[in-house]
C-alpha cells in the first residue's frame, strides 16, 4: 500500500508540476519545523510500547510531510486553494 506522501507525489507530478530544487528545499524546511513541533509535544508516542499509539504518531508525521508538500508545491496558489488541498483526504489527493 503506497504511503500518503507517495500518492501525493505521484499525483502532483503526473499533472506536470515542476520539481525544482527550491520546492524540494521548501518541503524539507516546512517538514522539519512541523515535525519538530509535533515531537516537542508528543515525542514519547514514537517510542511507545503500544503499537496503535506508535502507529498514530507515524501517521501524524506522514500527514505533516504531506502538508509540507502541499504548501511548498502550491506557493503560487490562492490561500483558499491551499486550504482545500491541505484538507483533502488520501482519496482526494
PDB file of N, CA, C and O in Angstrom:
ATOM      1  N   UNK A   1       0.845  -1.185   0.000  1.00  0.00           N
ATOM      2  CA  UNK A   1       0.000   0.000   0.000  1.00  0.00           C
ATOM      3  C   UNK A   1       0.887   1.243   0.000  1.00  0.00           C
ATOM      4  O   UNK A   1       1.764   1.369   0.855  1.00  0.00           O
ATOM      5  N   UNK A   2       0.676   2.162  -0.939  1.00  0.00           N
ATOM      6  CA  UNK A   2       1.522   3.341  -1.015  1.00  0.00           C
ATOM      7  C   UNK A   2       1.281   4.273   0.164  1.00  0.00           C
ATOM      8  O   UNK A   2       0.178   4.333   0.708  1.00  0.00           O
ATOM      9  N   UNK A   3       2.313   4.990   0.549  1.00  0.00           N
ATOM     10  CA  UNK A   3       2.181   5.959   1.623  1.00  0.00           C
ATOM     11  C   UNK A   3       1.430   7.181   1.120  1.00  0.00           C
ATOM     12  O   UNK A   3       1.285   7.391  -0.084  1.00  0.00           O
ATOM     13  N   UNK A   4       0.960   7.977   2.059  1.00  0.00           N
ATOM     14  CA  UNK A   4       0.262   9.217   1.715  1.00  0.00           C
ATOM     15  C   UNK A   4       1.164  10.104   0.878  1.00  0.00           C
ATOM     16  O   UNK A   4       0.728  10.693  -0.111  1.00  0.00           O
ATOM     17  N   UNK A   5       2.422  10.197   1.279  1.00  0.00           N
ATOM     18  CA  UNK A   5       3.360  11.051   0.566  1.00  0.00           C
ATOM     19  C   UNK A   5       3.606  10.548  -0.849  1.00  0.00           C
ATOM     20  O   UNK A   5       3.677  11.341  -1.788  1.00  0.00           O
ATOM     21  N   UNK A   6       3.736   9.232  -1.008  1.00  0.00           N
ATOM     22  CA  UNK A   6       3.971   8.672  -2.343  1.00  0.00           C
ATOM     23  C   UNK A   6       2.788   8.932  -3.264  1.00  0.00           C
ATOM     24  O   UNK A   6       2.972   9.268  -4.434  1.00  0.00           O
ATOM     25  N   UNK A   7       1.587   8.782  -2.747  1.00  0.00           N
ATOM     26  CA  UNK A   7       0.384   9.036  -3.553  1.00  0.00           C
ATOM     27  C   UNK A   7       0.335  10.506  -3.936  1.00  0.00           C
ATOM     28  O   UNK A   7       0.089  10.841  -5.095  1.00  0.00           O
ATOM     29  N   UNK A   8       0.564  11.372  -2.980  1.00  0.00           N
ATOM     30  CA  UNK A   8       0.537  12.808  -3.263  1.00  0.00           C
ATOM     31  C   UNK A   8       1.577  13.152  -4.321  1.00  0.00           C
ATOM     32  O   UNK A   8       1.284  13.854  -5.289  1.00  0.00           O
ATOM     33  N   UNK A   9       2.786  12.653  -4.128  1.00  0.00           N
ATOM     34  CA  UNK A   9       3.875  12.967  -5.052  1.00  0.00           C
ATOM     35  C   UNK A   9       3.557  12.487  -6.461  1.00  0.00           C
ATOM     36  O   UNK A   9       3.756  13.232  -7.420  1.00  0.00           O
ATOM     37  N   UNK A  10       3.071  11.272  -6.606  1.00  0.00           N
ATOM     38  CA  UNK A  10       2.793  10.747  -7.942  1.00  0.00           C
ATOM     39  C   UNK A  10       1.656  11.515  -8.598  1.00  0.00           C
ATOM     40  O   UNK A  10       1.705  11.773  -9.800  1.00  0.00           O
ATOM     41  N   UNK A  11       0.643  11.882  -7.839  1.00  0.00           N
ATOM     42  CA  UNK A  11      -0.473  12.631  -8.413  1.00  0.00           C
ATOM     43  C   UNK A  11      -0.051  14.031  -8.843  1.00  0.00           C
ATOM     44  O   UNK A  11      -0.468  14.497  -9.903  1.00  0.00           O
ATOM     45  N   UNK A  12       0.751  14.698  -8.058  1.00  0.00           N
ATOM     46  CA  UNK A  12       1.150  16.062  -8.391  1.00  0.00           C
ATOM     47  C   UNK A  12       2.027  16.101  -9.633  1.00  0.00           C
ATOM     48  O   UNK A  12       1.866  17.002 -10.457  1.00  0.00           O
ATOM     49  N   UNK A  13       2.942  15.163  -9.797  1.00  0.00           N
ATOM     50  CA  UNK A  13       3.891  15.243 -10.886  1.00  0.00           C
ATOM     51  C   UNK A  13       3.398  14.584 -12.150  1.00  0.00           C
ATOM     52  O   UNK A  13       3.982  14.786 -13.215  1.00  0.00           O
ATOM     53  N   UNK A  14       2.343  13.803 -12.066  1.00  0.00           N
ATOM     54  CA  UNK A  14       1.703  13.328 -13.291  1.00  0.00           C
ATOM     55  C   UNK A  14       1.013  14.491 -13.985  1.00  0.00           C
ATOM     56  O   UNK A  14       0.825  14.479 -15.202  1.00  0.00           O
ATOM     57  N   UNK A  15       0.637  15.497 -13.200  1.00  0.00           N
ATOM     58  CA  UNK A  15      -0.024  16.673 -13.751  1.00  0.00           C
ATOM     59  C   UNK A  15       0.957  17.681 -14.323  1.00  0.00           C
ATOM     60  O   UNK A  15       0.553  18.768 -14.738  1.00  0.00           O
ATOM     61  N   UNK A  16       2.241  17.340 -14.353  1.00  0.00           N
ATOM     62  CA  UNK A  16       3.231  18.214 -14.960  1.00  0.00           C
ATOM     63  C   UNK A  16       3.786  19.287 -14.050  1.00  0.00           C
ATOM     64  O   UNK A  16       4.402  20.236 -14.536  1.00  0.00           O
ATOM     65  N   UNK A  17       3.593  19.175 -12.754  1.00  0.00           N
ATOM     66  CA  UNK A  17       4.157  20.149 -11.834  1.00  0.00           C
ATOM     67  C   UNK A  17       5.675  20.016 -11.838  1.00  0.00           C
ATOM     68  O   UNK A  17       6.187  18.906 -11.687  1.00  0.00           O
ATOM     69  N   UNK A  18       6.397  21.092 -12.004  1.00  0.00           N
ATOM     70  CA  UNK A  18       7.856  21.002 -11.987  1.00  0.00           C
ATOM     71  C   UNK A  18       8.366  20.711 -10.584  1.00  0.00           C
ATOM     72  O   UNK A  18       7.803  21.183  -9.596  1.00  0.00           O
ATOM     73  N   UNK A  19       9.418  19.943 -10.507  1.00  0.00           N
ATOM     74  CA  UNK A  19      10.035  19.649  -9.223  1.00  0.00           C
ATOM     75  C   UNK A  19      11.422  20.281  -9.247  1.00  0.00           C
ATOM     76  O   UNK A  19      12.383  19.672  -9.717  1.00  0.00           O
ATOM     77  N   UNK A  20      11.516  21.497  -8.742  1.00  0.00           N
ATOM     78  CA  UNK A  20      12.815  22.148  -8.753  1.00  0.00           C
ATOM     79  C   UNK A  20      13.427  22.113  -7.353  1.00  0.00           C
ATOM     80  O   UNK A  20      12.772  21.744  -6.378  1.00  0.00           O
ATOM     81  N   UNK A  21      14.679  22.500  -7.282  1.00  0.00           N
ATOM     82  CA  UNK A  21      15.405  22.425  -6.019  1.00  0.00           C
ATOM     83  C   UNK A  21      14.773  23.281  -4.928  1.00  0.00           C
ATOM     84  O   UNK A  21      14.751  22.874  -3.767  1.00  0.00           O
ATOM     85  N   UNK A  22      14.260  24.453  -5.276  1.00  0.00           N
ATOM     86  CA  UNK A  22      13.682  25.324  -4.252  1.00  0.00           C
ATOM     87  C   UNK A  22      12.420  24.709  -3.656  1.00  0.00           C
ATOM     88  O   UNK A  22      12.179  24.846  -2.456  1.00  0.00           O
ATOM     89  N   UNK A  23      11.618  24.041  -4.465  1.00  0.00           N
ATOM     90  CA  UNK A  23      10.418  23.391  -3.952  1.00  0.00           C
ATOM     91  C   UNK A  23      10.790  22.263  -3.001  1.00  0.00           C
ATOM     92  O   UNK A  23      10.183  22.115  -1.940  1.00  0.00           O
ATOM     93  N   UNK A  24      11.774  21.479  -3.375  1.00  0.00           N
ATOM     94  CA  UNK A  24      12.225  20.386  -2.508  1.00  0.00           C
ATOM     95  C   UNK A  24      12.781  20.949  -1.206  1.00  0.00           C
ATOM     96  O   UNK A  24      12.493  20.428  -0.129  1.00  0.00           O
ATOM     97  N   UNK A  25      13.567  22.001  -1.303  1.00  0.00           N
ATOM     98  CA  UNK A  25      14.139  22.626  -0.109  1.00  0.00           C
ATOM     99  C   UNK A  25      13.032  23.164   0.792  1.00  0.00           C
ATOM    100  O   UNK A  25      13.093  23.004   2.011  1.00  0.00           O
ATOM    101  N   UNK A  26      12.024  23.800   0.203  1.00  0.00           N
ATOM    102  CA  UNK A  26      10.899  24.308   0.991  1.00  0.00           C
ATOM    103  C   UNK A  26      10.169  23.177   1.700  1.00  0.00           C
ATOM    104  O   UNK A  26       9.780  23.321   2.859  1.00  0.00           O
ATOM    105  N   UNK A  27       9.979  22.052   1.014  1.00  0.00           N
ATOM    106  CA  UNK A  27       9.334  20.890   1.635  1.00  0.00           C
ATOM    107  C   UNK A  27      10.107  20.443   2.862  1.00  0.00           C
ATOM    108  O   UNK A  27       9.529  20.184   3.918  1.00  0.00           O
ATOM    109  N   UNK A  28      11.426  20.354   2.708  1.00  0.00           N
ATOM    110  CA  UNK A  28      12.276  19.886   3.806  1.00  0.00           C
ATOM    111  C   UNK A  28      12.182  20.832   4.996  1.00  0.00           C
ATOM    112  O   UNK A  28      11.993  20.384   6.127  1.00  0.00           O
ATOM    113  N   UNK A  29      12.311  22.130   4.759  1.00  0.00           N
ATOM    114  CA  UNK A  29      12.247  23.088   5.860  1.00  0.00           C
ATOM    115  C   UNK A  29      10.881  23.083   6.537  1.00  0.00           C
ATOM    116  O   UNK A  29      10.803  23.115   7.765  1.00  0.00           O
ATOM    117  N   UNK A  30       9.826  23.045   5.770  1.00  0.00           N
ATOM    118  CA  UNK A  30       8.489  23.007   6.359  1.00  0.00           C
ATOM    119  C   UNK A  30       8.293  21.751   7.198  1.00  0.00           C
ATOM    120  O   UNK A  30       7.809  21.820   8.328  1.00  0.00           O
ATOM    121  N   UNK A  31       8.672  20.602   6.640  1.00  0.00           N
ATOM    122  CA  UNK A  31       8.507  19.356   7.387  1.00  0.00           C
ATOM    123  C   UNK A  31       9.362  19.370   8.652  1.00  0.00           C
ATOM    124  O   UNK A  31       8.907  18.950   9.716  1.00  0.00           O
ATOM    125  N   UNK A  32      10.582  19.846   8.539  1.00  0.00           N
ATOM    126  CA  UNK A  32      11.474  19.905   9.705  1.00  0.00           C
ATOM    127  C   UNK A  32      10.826  20.702  10.831  1.00  0.00           C
ATOM    128  O   UNK A  32      10.834  20.263  11.981  1.00  0.00           O
ATOM    129  N   UNK A  33      10.273  21.852  10.520  1.00  0.00           N
ATOM    130  CA  UNK A  33       9.650  22.696  11.538  1.00  0.00           C
ATOM    131  C   UNK A  33       8.376  22.063  12.100  1.00  0.00           C
ATOM    132  O   UNK A  33       8.166  22.051  13.313  1.00  0.00           O
ATOM    133  N   UNK A  34       7.527  21.539  11.211  1.00  0.00           N
ATOM    134  CA  UNK A  34       6.288  20.909  11.679  1.00  0.00           C
ATOM    135  C   UNK A  34       6.569  19.657  12.515  1.00  0.00           C
ATOM    136  O   UNK A  34       5.948  19.442  13.556  1.00  0.00           O
ATOM    137  N   UNK A  35       7.505  18.843  12.050  1.00  0.00           N
ATOM    138  CA  UNK A  35       7.837  17.617  12.785  1.00  0.00           C
ATOM    139  C   UNK A  35       8.462  17.947  14.134  1.00  0.00           C
ATOM    140  O   UNK A  35       8.178  17.275  15.125  1.00  0.00           O
ATOM    141  N   UNK A  36       9.310  18.972  14.187  1.00  0.00           N
ATOM    142  CA  UNK A  36       9.929  19.362  15.456  1.00  0.00           C
ATOM    143  C   UNK A  36       8.874  19.798  16.466  1.00  0.00           C
ATOM    144  O   UNK A  36       8.949  19.444  17.642  1.00  0.00           O
ATOM    145  N   UNK A  37       7.892  20.565  16.005  1.00  0.00           N
ATOM    146  CA  UNK A  37       6.815  20.988  16.902  1.00  0.00           C
ATOM    147  C   UNK A  37       6.008  19.781  17.393  1.00  0.00           C
ATOM    148  O   UNK A  37       5.657  19.700  18.570  1.00  0.00           O
ATOM    149  N   UNK A  38       5.722  18.856  16.494  1.00  0.00           N
ATOM    150  CA  UNK A  38       4.989  17.639  16.870  1.00  0.00           C
ATOM    151  C   UNK A  38       5.791  16.836  17.891  1.00  0.00           C
ATOM    152  O   UNK A  38       5.246  16.382  18.897  1.00  0.00           O
ATOM    153  N   UNK A  39       7.072  16.663  17.632  1.00  0.00           N
ATOM    154  CA  UNK A  39       7.908  15.856  18.524  1.00  0.00           C
ATOM    155  C   UNK A  39       8.089  16.503  19.891  1.00  0.00           C
ATOM    156  O   UNK A  39       8.186  15.803  20.899  1.00  0.00           O
ATOM    157  N   UNK A  40       8.135  17.830  19.935  1.00  0.00           N
ATOM    158  CA  UNK A  40       8.229  18.509  21.235  1.00  0.00           C
ATOM    159  C   UNK A  40       7.007  18.211  22.094  1.00  0.00           C
ATOM    160  O   UNK A  40       7.114  18.083  23.313  1.00  0.00           O
ATOM    161  N   UNK A  41       5.860  18.102  21.462  1.00  0.00           N
ATOM    162  CA  UNK A  41       4.630  17.895  22.221  1.00  0.00           C
ATOM    163  C   UNK A  41       4.311  16.425  22.478  1.00  0.00           C
ATOM    164  O   UNK A  41       3.567  16.114  23.409  1.00  0.00           O
ATOM    165  N   UNK A  42       4.855  15.518  21.674  1.00  0.00           N
ATOM    166  CA  UNK A  42       4.474  14.105  21.850  1.00  0.00           C
ATOM    167  C   UNK A  42       5.571  13.138  21.408  1.00  0.00           C
ATOM    168  O   UNK A  42       5.294  12.143  20.737  1.00  0.00           O
ATOM    169  N   UNK A  43       6.787  13.427  21.778  1.00  0.00           N
ATOM    170  CA  UNK A  43       7.917  12.583  21.366  1.00  0.00           C
ATOM    171  C   UNK A  43       7.787  11.158  21.873  1.00  0.00           C
ATOM    172  O   UNK A  43       8.201  10.222  21.189  1.00  0.00           O
ATOM    173  N   UNK A  44       7.228  10.977  23.045  1.00  0.00           N
ATOM    174  CA  UNK A  44       7.120   9.644  23.625  1.00  0.00           C
ATOM    175  C   UNK A  44       6.255   8.693  22.828  1.00  0.00           C
ATOM    176  O   UNK A  44       6.389   7.477  22.964  1.00  0.00           O
ATOM    177  N   UNK A  45       5.382   9.212  22.012  1.00  0.00           N
ATOM    178  CA  UNK A  45       4.485   8.330  21.255  1.00  0.00           C
ATOM    179  C   UNK A  45       5.230   7.514  20.208  1.00  0.00           C
ATOM    180  O   UNK A  45       4.811   6.403  19.880  1.00  0.00           O
ATOM    181  N   UNK A  46       6.318   8.042  19.683  1.00  0.00           N
ATOM    182  CA  UNK A  46       7.089   7.286  18.688  1.00  0.00           C
ATOM    183  C   UNK A  46       7.835   6.113  19.312  1.00  0.00           C
ATOM    184  O   UNK A  46       8.149   5.137  18.632  1.00  0.00           O
ATOM    185  N   UNK A  47       8.115   6.212  20.602  1.00  0.00           N
ATOM    186  CA  UNK A  47       8.828   5.140  21.300  1.00  0.00           C
ATOM    187  C   UNK A  47       7.884   4.295  22.147  1.00  0.00           C
ATOM    188  O   UNK A  47       8.335   3.462  22.933  1.00  0.00           O
ATOM    189  N   UNK A  48       6.602   4.500  21.996  1.00  0.00           N
ATOM    190  CA  UNK A  48       5.611   3.796  22.806  1.00  0.00           C
ATOM    191  C   UNK A  48       5.657   2.285  22.575  1.00  0.00           C
ATOM    192  O   UNK A  48       5.924   1.809  21.471  1.00  0.00           O
ATOM    193  N   UNK A  49       5.393   1.562  23.635  1.00  0.00           N
ATOM    194  CA  UNK A  49       5.281   0.102  23.527  1.00  0.00           C
ATOM    195  C   UNK A  49       3.948  -0.292  22.897  1.00  0.00           C
ATOM    196  O   UNK A  49       3.784  -1.420  22.432  1.00  0.00           O
ATOM    197  N   UNK A  50       3.011   0.628  22.885  1.00  0.00           N
ATOM    198  CA  UNK A  50       1.689   0.395  22.312  1.00  0.00           C
ATOM    199  C   UNK A  50       1.767   0.591  20.795  1.00  0.00           C
ATOM    200  O   UNK A  50       2.007   1.700  20.318  1.00  0.00           O
ATOM    201  N   UNK A  51       1.565  -0.485  20.049  1.00  0.00           N
ATOM    202  CA  UNK A  51       1.663  -0.421  18.582  1.00  0.00           C
ATOM    203  C   UNK A  51       0.689   0.573  17.971  1.00  0.00           C
ATOM    204  O   UNK A  51       1.037   1.271  17.018  1.00  0.00           O
ATOM    205  N   UNK A  52      -0.524   0.649  18.503  1.00  0.00           N
ATOM    206  CA  UNK A  52      -1.520   1.579  17.945  1.00  0.00           C
ATOM    207  C   UNK A  52      -1.118   3.030  18.181  1.00  0.00           C
ATOM    208  O   UNK A  52      -1.256   3.871  17.292  1.00  0.00           O
ATOM    209  N   UNK A  53      -0.625   3.319  19.372  1.00  0.00           N
ATOM    210  CA  UNK A  53      -0.193   4.684  19.678  1.00  0.00           C
ATOM    211  C   UNK A  53       0.992   5.079  18.793  1.00  0.00           C
ATOM    212  O   UNK A  53       1.024   6.182  18.248  1.00  0.00           O
ATOM    213  N   UNK A  54       1.947   4.189  18.657  1.00  0.00           N
ATOM    214  CA  UNK A  54       3.114   4.444  17.809  1.00  0.00           C
ATOM    215  C   UNK A  54       2.680   4.613  16.351  1.00  0.00           C
ATOM    216  O   UNK A  54       3.201   5.476  15.645  1.00  0.00           O
ATOM    217  N   UNK A  55       1.736   3.796  15.902  1.00  0.00           N
ATOM    218  CA  UNK A  55       1.222   3.901  14.542  1.00  0.00           C
ATOM    219  C   UNK A  55       0.553   5.234  14.279  1.00  0.00           C
ATOM    220  O   UNK A  55       0.716   5.818  13.208  1.00  0.00           O
ATOM    221  N   UNK A  56      -0.215   5.724  15.274  1.00  0.00           N
ATOM    222  CA  UNK A  56      -0.859   7.035  15.119  1.00  0.00           C
ATOM    223  C   UNK A  56       0.186   8.151  15.010  1.00  0.00           C
ATOM    224  O   UNK A  56       0.009   9.099  14.244  1.00  0.00           O
ATOM    225  N   UNK A  57       1.272   8.035  15.779  1.00  0.00           N
ATOM    226  CA  UNK A  57       2.334   9.044  15.715  1.00  0.00           C
ATOM    227  C   UNK A  57       3.005   9.028  14.344  1.00  0.00           C
ATOM    228  O   UNK A  57       3.306  10.082  13.784  1.00  0.00           O
ATOM    229  N   UNK A  58       3.236   7.845  13.810  1.00  0.00           N
ATOM    230  CA  UNK A  58       3.855   7.729  12.482  1.00  0.00           C
ATOM    231  C   UNK A  58       2.915   8.288  11.416  1.00  0.00           C
ATOM    232  O   UNK A  58       3.358   8.978  10.498  1.00  0.00           O
ATOM    233  N   UNK A  59       1.630   7.997  11.532  1.00  0.00           N
ATOM    234  CA  UNK A  59       0.650   8.551  10.588  1.00  0.00           C
ATOM    235  C   UNK A  59       0.616  10.072  10.681  1.00  0.00           C
ATOM    236  O   UNK A  59       0.485  10.751   9.663  1.00  0.00           O
ATOM    237  N   UNK A  60       0.732  10.608  11.883  1.00  0.00           N
ATOM    238  CA  UNK A  60       0.740  12.067  12.053  1.00  0.00           C
ATOM    239  C   UNK A  60       1.953  12.680  11.359  1.00  0.00           C
ATOM    240  O   UNK A  60       1.838  13.719  10.708  1.00  0.00           O
ATOM    241  N   UNK A  61       3.106  12.046  11.496  1.00  0.00           N
ATOM    242  CA  UNK A  61       4.297  12.551  10.807  1.00  0.00           C
ATOM    243  C   UNK A  61       4.142  12.463   9.293  1.00  0.00           C
ATOM    244  O   UNK A  61       4.572  13.362   8.570  1.00  0.00           O
ATOM    245  N   UNK A  62       3.533  11.392   8.816  1.00  0.00           N
ATOM    246  CA  UNK A  62       3.291  11.258   7.376  1.00  0.00           C
ATOM    247  C   UNK A  62       2.347  12.357   6.887  1.00  0.00           C
ATOM    248  O   UNK A  62       2.533  12.900   5.797  1.00  0.00           O
ATOM    249  N   UNK A  63       1.350  12.678   7.682  1.00  0.00           N
ATOM    250  CA  UNK A  63       0.418  13.742   7.306  1.00  0.00           C
ATOM    251  C   UNK A  63       1.127  15.097   7.306  1.00  0.00           C
ATOM    252  O   UNK A  63       0.857  15.937   6.447  1.00  0.00           O
ATOM    253  N   UNK A  64       2.020  15.312   8.253  1.00  0.00           N
ATOM    254  CA  UNK A  64       2.800  16.550   8.257  1.00  0.00           C
ATOM    255  C   UNK A  64       3.683  16.636   7.019  1.00  0.00           C
ATOM    256  O   UNK A  64       3.863  17.719   6.462  1.00  0.00           O
ATOM    257  N   UNK A  65       4.233  15.516   6.587  1.00  0.00           N
ATOM    258  CA  UNK A  65       5.032  15.501   5.356  1.00  0.00           C
ATOM    259  C   UNK A  65       4.161  15.861   4.157  1.00  0.00           C
ATOM    260  O   UNK A  65       4.585  16.623   3.287  1.00  0.00           O
ATOM    261  N   UNK A  66       2.952  15.319   4.108  1.00  0.00           N
ATOM    262  CA  UNK A  66       2.028  15.632   3.004  1.00  0.00           C
ATOM    263  C   UNK A  66       1.684  17.112   3.001  1.00  0.00           C
ATOM    264  O   UNK A  66       1.686  17.758   1.953  1.00  0.00           O
ATOM    265  N   UNK A  67       1.391  17.639   4.169  1.00  0.00           N
ATOM    266  CA  UNK A  67       1.037  19.052   4.270  1.00  0.00           C
ATOM    267  C   UNK A  67       2.214  19.930   3.845  1.00  0.00           C
ATOM    268  O   UNK A  67       2.020  20.950   3.184  1.00  0.00           O
ATOM    269  N   UNK A  68       3.421  19.543   4.218  1.00  0.00           N
ATOM    270  CA  UNK A  68       4.611  20.291   3.799  1.00  0.00           C
ATOM    271  C   UNK A  68       4.718  20.330   2.277  1.00  0.00           C
ATOM    272  O   UNK A  68       5.037  21.367   1.696  1.00  0.00           O
ATOM    273  N   UNK A  69       4.450  19.200   1.642  1.00  0.00           N
ATOM    274  CA  UNK A  69       4.491  19.139   0.179  1.00  0.00           C
ATOM    275  C   UNK A  69       3.406  20.007  -0.442  1.00  0.00           C
ATOM    276  O   UNK A  69       3.658  20.728  -1.407  1.00  0.00           O
ATOM    277  N   UNK A  70       2.207  19.939   0.108  1.00  0.00           N
ATOM    278  CA  UNK A  70       1.099  20.745  -0.420  1.00  0.00           C
ATOM    279  C   UNK A  70       1.457  22.221  -0.366  1.00  0.00           C
ATOM    280  O   UNK A  70       1.321  22.935  -1.360  1.00  0.00           O
ATOM    281  N   UNK A  71       1.906  22.671   0.777  1.00  0.00           N
ATOM    282  CA  UNK A  71       2.195  24.093   0.938  1.00  0.00           C
ATOM    283  C   UNK A  71       3.353  24.519   0.034  1.00  0.00           C
ATOM    284  O   UNK A  71       3.276  25.561  -0.617  1.00  0.00           O
ATOM    285  N   UNK A  72       4.418  23.729  -0.012  1.00  0.00           N
ATOM    286  CA  UNK A  72       5.568  24.079  -0.852  1.00  0.00           C
ATOM    287  C   UNK A  72       5.224  24.056  -2.338  1.00  0.00           C
ATOM    288  O   UNK A  72       5.702  24.894  -3.102  1.00  0.00           O
ATOM    289  N   UNK A  73       4.397  23.099  -2.745  1.00  0.00           N
ATOM    290  CA  UNK A  73       4.074  22.935  -4.167  1.00  0.00           C
ATOM    291  C   UNK A  73       3.037  23.923  -4.670  1.00  0.00           C
ATOM    292  O   UNK A  73       2.851  24.065  -5.878  1.00  0.00           O
ATOM    293  N   UNK A  74       2.366  24.601  -3.764  1.00  0.00           N
ATOM    294  CA  UNK A  74       1.277  25.494  -4.174  1.00  0.00           C
ATOM    295  C   UNK A  74       1.542  26.936  -3.769  1.00  0.00           C
ATOM    296  O   UNK A  74       0.611  27.690  -3.487  1.00  0.00           O
ATOM    297  N   UNK A  75       2.810  27.314  -3.741  1.00  0.00           N
ATOM    298  CA  UNK A  75       3.153  28.658  -3.291  1.00  0.00           C
ATOM    299  C   UNK A  75       2.513  29.759  -4.140  1.00  0.00           C
ATOM    300  O   UNK A  75       2.346  30.881  -3.662  1.00  0.00           O
ATOM    301  N   UNK A  76       2.156  29.460  -5.373  1.00  0.00           N
ATOM    302  CA  UNK A  76       1.539  30.460  -6.240  1.00  0.00           C
ATOM    303  C   UNK A  76       0.014  30.399  -6.237  1.00  0.00           C
ATOM    304  O   UNK A  76      -0.645  31.233  -6.857  1.00  0.00           O
ATOM    305  N   UNK A  77      -0.544  29.411  -5.539  1.00  0.00           N
ATOM    306  CA  UNK A  77      -1.998  29.271  -5.481  1.00  0.00           C
ATOM    307  C   UNK A  77      -2.587  30.201  -4.425  1.00  0.00           C
ATOM    308  O   UNK A  77      -1.882  30.724  -3.562  1.00  0.00           O
ATOM    309  N   UNK A  78      -3.890  30.387  -4.520  1.00  0.00           N
ATOM    310  CA  UNK A  78      -4.578  31.226  -3.537  1.00  0.00           C
ATOM    311  C   UNK A  78      -4.600  30.508  -2.180  1.00  0.00           C
ATOM    312  O   UNK A  78      -4.528  29.280  -2.125  1.00  0.00           O
ATOM    313  N   UNK A  79      -4.700  31.269  -1.100  1.00  0.00           N
ATOM    314  CA  UNK A  79      -4.798  30.638   0.220  1.00  0.00           C
ATOM    315  C   UNK A  79      -5.981  29.668   0.320  1.00  0.00           C
ATOM    316  O   UNK A  79      -5.886  28.632   0.978  1.00  0.00           O
ATOM    317  N   UNK A  80      -7.082  30.006  -0.330  1.00  0.00           N
ATOM    318  CA  UNK A  80      -8.240  29.124  -0.298  1.00  0.00           C
ATOM    319  C   UNK A  80      -7.949  27.790  -0.975  1.00  0.00           C
ATOM    320  O   UNK A  80      -8.377  26.744  -0.488  1.00  0.00           O
ATOM    321  N   UNK A  81      -7.236  27.814  -2.077  1.00  0.00           N
ATOM    322  CA  UNK A  81      -6.882  26.574  -2.790  1.00  0.00           C
ATOM    323  C   UNK A  81      -5.927  25.729  -1.942  1.00  0.00           C
ATOM    324  O   UNK A  81      -6.088  24.512  -1.857  1.00  0.00           O
ATOM    325  N   UNK A  82      -4.939  26.366  -1.319  1.00  0.00           N
ATOM    326  CA  UNK A  82      -4.009  25.638  -0.452  1.00  0.00           C
ATOM    327  C   UNK A  82      -4.775  25.016   0.707  1.00  0.00           C
ATOM    328  O   UNK A  82      -4.526  23.868   1.076  1.00  0.00           O
ATOM    329  N   UNK A  83      -5.695  25.764   1.274  1.00  0.00           N
ATOM    330  CA  UNK A  83      -6.537  25.267   2.369  1.00  0.00           C
ATOM    331  C   UNK A  83      -7.294  24.014   1.938  1.00  0.00           C
ATOM    332  O   UNK A  83      -7.323  23.021   2.665  1.00  0.00           O
ATOM    333  N   UNK A  84      -7.903  24.060   0.766  1.00  0.00           N
ATOM    334  CA  UNK A  84      -8.631  22.891   0.235  1.00  0.00           C
ATOM    335  C   UNK A  84      -7.714  21.681   0.074  1.00  0.00           C
ATOM    336  O   UNK A  84      -8.075  20.560   0.433  1.00  0.00           O
ATOM    337  N   UNK A  85      -6.540  21.921  -0.463  1.00  0.00           N
ATOM    338  CA  UNK A  85      -5.607  20.810  -0.684  1.00  0.00           C
ATOM    339  C   UNK A  85      -5.070  20.226   0.624  1.00  0.00           C
ATOM    340  O   UNK A  85      -4.888  19.014   0.740  1.00  0.00           O
ATOM    341  N   UNK A  86      -4.821  21.090   1.600  1.00  0.00           N
ATOM    342  CA  UNK A  86      -4.351  20.605   2.901  1.00  0.00           C
ATOM    343  C   UNK A  86      -5.416  19.725   3.543  1.00  0.00           C
ATOM    344  O   UNK A  86      -5.092  18.719   4.174  1.00  0.00           O
ATOM    345  N   UNK A  87      -6.663  20.090   3.389  1.00  0.00           N
ATOM    346  CA  UNK A  87      -7.747  19.315   3.993  1.00  0.00           C
ATOM    347  C   UNK A  87      -8.171  18.097   3.184  1.00  0.00           C
ATOM    348  O   UNK A  87      -8.950  17.272   3.664  1.00  0.00           O
ATOM    349  N   UNK A  88      -7.666  17.978   1.964  1.00  0.00           N
ATOM    350  CA  UNK A  88      -8.042  16.844   1.110  1.00  0.00           C
ATOM    351  C   UNK A  88      -7.599  15.531   1.746  1.00  0.00           C
ATOM    352  O   UNK A  88      -6.535  15.443   2.358  1.00  0.00           O
ATOM    353  N   UNK A  89      -8.426  14.532   1.588  1.00  0.00           N
ATOM    354  CA  UNK A  89      -8.093  13.199   2.111  1.00  0.00           C
ATOM    355  C   UNK A  89      -7.199  12.467   1.121  1.00  0.00           C
ATOM    356  O   UNK A  89      -6.958  12.951   0.015  1.00  0.00           O
ATOM    357  N   UNK A  90      -6.716  11.310   1.520  1.00  0.00           N
ATOM    358  CA  UNK A  90      -5.891  10.480   0.638  1.00  0.00           C
ATOM    359  C   UNK A  90      -6.626  10.185  -0.670  1.00  0.00           C
ATOM    360  O   UNK A  90      -6.019  10.201  -1.741  1.00  0.00           O
ATOM    361  N   UNK A  91      -7.898   9.922  -0.588  1.00  0.00           N
ATOM    362  CA  UNK A  91      -8.679   9.582  -1.769  1.00  0.00           C
ATOM    363  C   UNK A  91      -8.775  10.773  -2.721  1.00  0.00           C
ATOM    364  O   UNK A  91      -8.860  10.597  -3.936  1.00  0.00           O
ATOM    365  N   UNK A  92      -8.761  11.989  -2.161  1.00  0.00           N
ATOM    366  CA  UNK A  92      -8.878  13.184  -2.986  1.00  0.00           C
ATOM    367  C   UNK A  92      -7.549  13.612  -3.591  1.00  0.00           C
ATOM    368  O   UNK A  92      -7.523  14.296  -4.614  1.00  0.00           O
ATOM    369  N   UNK A  93      -6.445  13.213  -2.964  1.00  0.00           N
ATOM    370  CA  UNK A  93      -5.118  13.690  -3.383  1.00  0.00           C
ATOM    371  C   UNK A  93      -4.693  13.129  -4.710  1.00  0.00           C
ATOM    372  O   UNK A  93      -3.603  13.440  -5.191  1.00  0.00           O
TER     373      UNK A  93
END
